[in-house]
């Protein structure tokens, strides 16, 4: 069963599983029209996208926070997080930033079909006024140095960032530390043996 690893990692309701199945159907349908995700990942969407996105919720307290997801694309991690927050009855303001108008149409369609309380901004993050995020996330958006620059502008002073990274994460950290001071923790990915989650706080420019 393709959901097995996700279900082992998250104890979610049947309603949430049904919502994720509907999300999967919508993504497959839209992906044939616009390029949302790599076609070869659709067969393993529960691991490659749903589990990979959802796992970051384990590393932050989202209750009564403002969560900003940058470069949301097909809704990863933002919409998966929205479903998990609702499943856990966690009150959290969730804002997705996406500059592609076509992808924003898709995001809003999923939000409407799944009745999610999520706001989408159709804009380039570089043109957005500071968002004062308690939590800032990004997946497959840009290198860590640029993400830290974005976080410096858009997170609250006490805010926390969660970035999903691949096997070159250490090179990205070392490069970024040439320009910024920041505290960070590294967690192993549940979905990818070479993947990591980098949790960042206390950002200061050198």
C-alpha positions, 0 to 999 in steps of 0.5 A, spaced: 500 500 500 503 506 497 500 510 503 504 505 508 510 509 510 506 516 511 501 512 515 506 509 520 509 516 521 502 520 522 496 518 525 491 521 521 484 521 521 480 517 515 478 524 513 485 527 512 487 520 508 481 521 504 483 529 503 490 527 501 487 522 496 483 527 493 489 532 493 493 526 489 488 526 484 487 533 483 495 533 482 495 528 477 490 531 473 493 538 473 500 535 472 498 533 465 496 540 463 502 544 467 508 542 470 507 542 477 512 536 479 516 531 476 512 526 472 516 520 475 515 522 482 507 521 481 507 514 482 511 515 489 507 521 491 505 519 498 513 518 500 516 523 495 511 529 496 506 528 502 511 524 507 517 529 505 513 535 506 509 533 512 515 531 516 517 538 518 511 539 522 514 534 527 520 540 529 516 546 530 510 548 535 505 551 530 499 553 535 497 560 534 503 562 529 503 565 523 506 560 518 509 562 511 511 557 506 515 560 500 515 558 493 509 553 494 509 550 487 504 544 487 503 545 495 509 542 498 510 543 503 504 548 505 498 544 503 500 538 506 502 542 512 495 545 512 491 538 512 496 536 518 494 542 522 487 541 521 487 534 523 491 536 529 486 541 530 492 546 531 490 554 530 495 556 525 495 562 520 498 559 513 500 563 508 503 560 501 507 565 496 508 563 489 509 567 483 507 562 478 500 564 476 498 557 473 501 554 480 496 559 484 490 557 480 492 550 482 493 551 489 487 555 490 483 549 487 486 544 492 484 549 497 477 550 495 476 542 494 479 540 500 476 546 504 482 549 507 483 555 511 489 558 507 491 564 504 495 564 497 499 570 495 501 570 487 507 574 487 515 574 487 517 573 495 522 579 493 517 584 492 513 582 498 513 587 504 515 583 510 511 578 513 513 577 520 513 569 520 513 565 526 515 559 522 518 560 515 519 554 510 521 552 503 522 546 499 526 545 493 526 553 492 533 556 492 540 555 496 540 556 503 544 563 502 538 566 499 533 562 504 537 565 509 536 572 506 529 571 505 528 569 512 532 575 515 527 579 512 520 575 513 521 572 519 520 575 526 526 576 530 524 570 534 522 566 528 524 559 526 525 556 519 525 549 516 528 548 510 528 541 506 535 539 503 538 534 499 545 531 500 549 537 499 546 540 505 553 541 508 556 545 503 550 550 503 551 551 510 558 552 510 557 557 504 552 561 508 556 561 514 561 566 510 555 571 510 551 570 516 551 568 523 545 563 525 543 557 530 541 551 526 539 543 528 539 538 523 534 532 522 534 526 518 529 526 513 523 520 513 522 520 506 530 520 503 536 517 506 540 523 504 535 528 505 535 533 511 531 538 515 535 544 517 532 548 523 534 555 523 533 561 528 537 567 531 539 570 524 544 575 524 548 578 518 556 578 518 
